[in-house]
Amino acid sequence: MAPVDDPGLPISYKLLERGTPIVSADGVEVGVAERAIDNVKEQIFDGIVMRAGDRHVWVDAPEVARIYEREVVLTIDAAAAAELGDYEPGAPEFRADARVGRLGRFFGGGWKRG
C-alpha cells in the first residue's frame, strides 16, 4: 500500500492513534501503529509497537522520522523495516500513582505497574 496523499500535521507521539499506517523512508507501508511507548522517568519518546501482519514489531525512536496525524514515516527503508525484531516488553511499564502521599513517594511508592 502506498503512503497517504495527505499525512496531516505533525503530532506528538502521545497523540498517535492505533491503526495509523507506518511508511518506510522509501514510501512502502510496512505496518500500522499499535501504540507509542515513552520512557516515563526521562519523559521522552522511546519507540512504537507496530503491527506487521501477525507480528508485533519494535520500532525504536531513532527509526521514526516523523509522526503525522494520519501516517508515521520511518528513517529506514522497507528492507530494513522487515528486519526489525519482535516487540518484547522489557522493563515493566509504570505510571504515576497520584493516591500515594508525600511519605509514600519518599519510600518509592509513587509508581504502580501500568
Secondary structure as GFF3:
##gff-version 3
##sequence-region A 1 114
A	DSSP	three_ten_helix	13	15	.	.	.	ID=ss1
A	DSSP	beta_strand	21	23	.	.	.	ID=ss2
A	DSSP	beta_strand	29	39	.	.	.	ID=ss3
A	DSSP	beta_strand	44	52	.	.	.	ID=ss4
A	DSSP	beta_strand	55	60	.	.	.	ID=ss5
A	DSSP	three_ten_helix	61	63	.	.	.	ID=ss6
A	DSSP	beta_strand	64	67	.	.	.	ID=ss7
A	DSSP	beta_strand	72	74	.	.	.	ID=ss8
A	DSSP	alpha_helix	78	82	.	.	.	ID=ss9
A	DSSP	beta_strand	94	96	.	.	.	ID=ss10
A	DSSP	alpha_helix	102	106	.	.	.	ID=ss11
A	DSSP	beta_strand	111	113	.	.	.	ID=ss12
###
